[in-house]
Amino acid sequence: MVSVSTWFRYIANKLDYSVSLSYKSYKGGLINDKEVVDSVWKNLFQGKLTFLHWNKGQEMAPTIGDQGGTLLVRKLPSADPMRVFVGDVVLLKDPEKSDNFLVRRLAAIEGYEMASTDEKDEPFVLDKDECWVLADNEKLKAKEANDSRKFGPISMSNVVGRVIYCLQTAVDHGPVQNSHFSSRKDSPVLEVELDVEEMAKHHKA
């Protein structure tokens, strides 16, 4: 049973998402000023704040097992340092294959100084709207991990959502460890929208 306070926090999250998404559409010229309010209400009362995504591969082990997992991903109206934090597991567009998506952990954002273990590489600072993502599996070499050590910094606009729950089998599932800030923000969304039975139906393993 979801508490009243959780429902209020959930609705606040939906309102924030709806306003941000509508404003983004307005700024992009997709809707005019008269359509903004309608857009806010439509986004508020229709649809969810999450969607399911299937992920397979050893790059994110042990967070996501080698056999893959069905992930519950929280939608983000925009990926910026006020909404996505270092330590978050994110779903992002593959910078090398536009029709593919990757799941990686956000390791650094704009303003962070990056230093290599190779002395030949000069340190550099991530520019505005840039981020650095890494695979969780420390056993993999950089090329195998297919992360920023291979393709470099990526634009924050590549980030499409934050992974908040993973189902690997019917009995092996649970919340994904993200940053403290994100875990607090996502807790009411997870409590209201998590449906393990629905996730199990979409599971491909």
Solvent accessible surface area in square Angstrom, and as a share of the most:
residue,aa,sasa,rsa
1,M,238,1.06
2,V,34,0.20
3,S,54,0.35
4,V,108,0.62
5,S,72,0.47
6,T,10,0.06
7,W,110,0.39
8,F,141,0.59
9,R,113,0.41
10,Y,16,0.06
11,I,87,0.44
12,A,58,0.45
13,N,25,0.13
14,K,19,0.08
15,L,82,0.41
16,D,66,0.34
17,Y,31,0.12
18,S,0,0.00
19,V,73,0.42
20,S,22,0.14
21,L,50,0.25
22,S,0,0.00
23,Y,123,0.47
24,K,115,0.49
25,S,24,0.15
26,Y,91,0.35
27,K,136,0.58
28,G,57,0.55
29,G,63,0.60
30,L,143,0.71
31,I,37,0.19
32,N,78,0.40
33,D,95,0.49
34,K,172,0.73
35,E,77,0.35
36,V,38,0.22
37,V,90,0.52
38,D,99,0.51
39,S,22,0.14
40,V,22,0.13
41,W,134,0.47
42,K,124,0.53
43,N,37,0.19
44,L,20,0.10
45,F,147,0.61
46,Q,113,0.50
47,G,59,0.56
48,K,115,0.49
49,L,1,0.00
50,T,10,0.06
51,F,71,0.30
52,L,54,0.27
53,H,40,0.18
54,W,58,0.20
55,N,19,0.10
56,K,136,0.58
57,G,20,0.19
58,Q,90,0.40
59,E,42,0.19
60,M,2,0.01
61,A,17,0.13
62,P,118,0.74
63,T,34,0.20
64,I,0,0.00
65,G,19,0.19
66,D,78,0.40
67,Q,133,0.59
68,G,1,0.01
69,G,0,0.00
70,T,2,0.01
71,L,0,0.00
72,L,7,0.04
73,V,0,0.00
74,R,20,0.07
75,K,58,0.25
76,L,25,0.13
77,P,9,0.05
78,S,42,0.27
79,A,16,0.13
80,D,42,0.22
81,P,44,0.28
82,M,152,0.68
83,R,56,0.20
84,V,0,0.00
85,F,39,0.16
86,V,54,0.31
87,G,21,0.20
88,D,0,0.00
89,V,0,0.00
90,V,0,0.00
91,L,4,0.02
92,L,0,0.00
93,K,92,0.39
94,D,7,0.04
95,P,57,0.36
96,E,95,0.43
97,K,125,0.53
98,S,108,0.70
99,D,130,0.67
100,N,57,0.29
101,F,85,0.35
102,L,14,0.07
103,V,0,0.00
104,R,8,0.03
105,R,54,0.20
106,L,1,0.00
107,A,34,0.27
108,A,2,0.02
109,I,25,0.13
110,E,53,0.24
111,G,56,0.54
112,Y,98,0.37
113,E,119,0.54
114,M,31,0.14
115,A,83,0.64
116,S,56,0.36
117,T,147,0.85
118,D,66,0.34
119,E,173,0.77
120,K,181,0.76
121,D,75,0.39
122,E,143,0.64
123,P,73,0.46
124,F,84,0.35
125,V,85,0.49
126,L,3,0.02
127,D,93,0.48
128,K,156,0.66
129,D,69,0.36
130,E,47,0.21
131,C,0,0.00
132,W,33,0.12
133,V,0,0.00
134,L,55,0.27
135,A,12,0.09
136,D,28,0.15
137,N,18,0.09
138,E,170,0.76
139,K,189,0.80
140,L,21,0.11
141,K,152,0.65
142,A,36,0.28
143,K,167,0.71
144,E,96,0.43
145,A,0,0.00
146,N,31,0.16
147,D,0,0.00
148,S,1,0.01
149,R,112,0.41
150,K,99,0.42
151,F,36,0.15
152,G,15,0.15
153,P,50,0.32
154,I,8,0.04
155,S,49,0.32
156,M,4,0.02
157,S,84,0.54
158,N,27,0.14
159,V,8,0.05
160,V,41,0.23
161,G,0,0.00
162,R,2,0.01
163,V,0,0.00
164,I,5,0.02
165,Y,14,0.05
166,C,7,0.04
167,L,1,0.01
168,Q,39,0.17
169,T,64,0.37
170,A,78,0.60
171,V,139,0.80
172,D,71,0.37
173,H,71,0.32
174,G,19,0.19
175,P,99,0.62
176,V,14,0.08
177,Q,151,0.67
178,N,17,0.09
179,S,17,0.11
180,H,129,0.58
181,F,128,0.53
182,S,0,0.00
183,S,52,0.33
184,R,161,0.59
185,K,88,0.37
186,D,5,0.02
187,S,44,0.29
188,P,1,0.01
189,V,0,0.00
190,L,29,0.14
191,E,96,0.43
192,V,35,0.20
193,E,13,0.06
194,L,54,0.27
195,D,68,0.35
196,V,44,0.25
197,E,134,0.60
198,E,67,0.30
199,M,2,0.01
200,A,44,0.34
201,K,158,0.67
202,H,97,0.43
203,H,37,0.17
204,K,141,0.60
205,A,90,0.70
